[in-house]
Amino acid sequence: MLRVENIQSGYGPMQVLWGPSLEVKAGSITSLLGPNGVGKSTFLLTVFGSVDPWSGKIYFNEKDVTKMPTHKKVEMGISLVPEGKHIFPNMTVYENLMMGAYIKRANRYIKETIKIVYTLFPRLREREKQLAGSLSGGEQQMLTIGRSLMCKPTLIMLDEPSQGLAPLLVKEVFETIKRMNKEMALTVLLVEQNAEASLKAANYVYIMHEGKIKAEGVPDQIERMEDIREAYLGI
């Protein structure tokens, strides 16, 4: 579904990505792991089009989308849940969700999609008339993910969805990611520092360090690489 080949990018004169390649197969959960500050978020932003690639290729469903603007990628079915809780605090939960259904393709399925979101996140249904800024941190994260689902993606990219959450909520977030994958047939690219939870959820794993892919494999293979676990995952 998604194929990234030797992508290079950065900010101004500072290069962050040094040619990583990655493939996300349709219907899978693929994890991109590594310590903080190694280029994982920049990788997602480059794929999404928020950061311009300097060189390399990005393919989505076999189409070259390397230079395609972000809004066109959303229309094709790519969604990004960025790091942190990016909500509209003075709008209600329902209004925030509606902001995710702005493209024509998604607008036709609003009733169907919001039912799915409320099934995944029952607390959002309970609080749909509440101002988003008054939600707890965990609820705001649910709302951020739910809003991304409203645009009817086929590939959802999640950047540190468990960041700053209590352990019970972390477990809930990862269970929801697995449900999105199975029940909604969503392909997932997951960037996380929570290596243990990510390894349990993923079908395939890439390890990034200093803007390069240092290792890849199925979770069992990664767990057996003691040097990789100690050097890059801290487990």
C-alpha positions, -999 to +999 in steps of 0.1 A: +000+000+000+027+025+010+063+023-002+090+047+007+123+045-011+155+062+000+138+093+012+158+123+023+144+154+040+149+179+068+144+215+079+163+243+062+199+232+059+195+205+086+191+170+072+171+147+094+163+117+071+192+100+054+176+076+030+153+053+050+132+029+030+100+013+044+070-006+031+036-009+047+015-037+034-023-033+030-042-046+061-011-046+083+000-027+114+036-016+108+056+000+137+084+025+133+104+025+165+134+042+179+146+067+206+133+102+207+147+126+181+159+101+155+136+113+127+104+092+131+080+122+132+099+138+103+094+106+084+056+107+088+055+145+080+075+139+048+052+110+037+022+132+045+036+161+026+040+186+055+078+184+050+091+185+014+112+155+005+147+164-009+151+132-028+137+096-029+103+083-038+069+078-020+043+055-035+008+050-024-012+022-040+015+021-067+010+058-075+039+082-072+028+107-045+063+121-037+055+157-046+017+155-041+003+182-017-011+171+016-048+177+009-046+155-022-031+127-001-060+130+023-084+127-006-065+095-017-071+080+018-040+089+038-046+103+073-021+115+099-027+117+137+001+140+147+020+139+180+001+157+208-036+165+212-045+188+183-081+197+189-103+228+187-108+234+224-137+259+221-157+236+198-177+206+210-166+170+206-192+165+178-180+197+160-144+185+162-154+152+147-172+170+118-141+189+110-125+156+099-153+149+074-146+179+052-136+161+020-164+150-004-157+113-002-160+114+036-190+137+037-212+111+020-206+087+049-208+109+079-236+090+097-220+057+091-185+068+101-195+086+133-213+055+144-180+036+140-161+063+159-186+062+187-184+024+189-146+026+191-147+055+216-180+054+236-168+083+258-169+106+228-206+098+223-212+105+260-194+138+257-204+149+222-219+182+233-190+190+257-163+214+248-132+195+236-109+216+258-126+203+289-118+167+281-091+147+299-058+141+281-069+105+272-102+117+259-085+144+238-063+117+223-094+096+214-109+127+198-078+134+177-078+098+164-116+098+159-114+130+139-088+115+116-111+085+111-139+108+099-121+114+066-125+077+057-088+068+054-075+035+042-040+043+057-038+060+091-004+071+104-002+076+142+026+096+158+031+087+195-006+081+203+002+069+238+024+098+248+017+112+282-011+087+290-016+066+321-008+029+317-044+019+316-052+044+289-021+033+269-035-003+269-068+011+257-053+031+229-034+000+216-065-021+218-083+005+198-056+005+172-059-032+168-097-029+165-093-002+138-071-026+119-094-056+122-129-041+123-124-012+099-098-029+076-075+000+082-038-002+074-018+014+102+017+030+103+025+035+140+053+056+154+059+050+190+085+051+218+065+025+238+085-004+222+069-033+242+033-023+233+042-016+197+059-050+193+028-067+206+005-048+182+026-049+150+028-073+121+061-058+110+087-035+127+113-010+115+140+004+138+151+040+131+182+058+144+198+090+132+175+092+103+183+057+090+167+023+092+189+001+114+169-031+115+136-045+104+116-077+108+086-094+123+083-086+161+097-120+171+128-114+151+133-079+166+128-093+201+156-118+194+181-091+184+195-083+218+219-057+205+191-038+187+168-040+217+194-026+241+208+000+218+177+015+203+146+003+222+158+002+258+142-032+265 
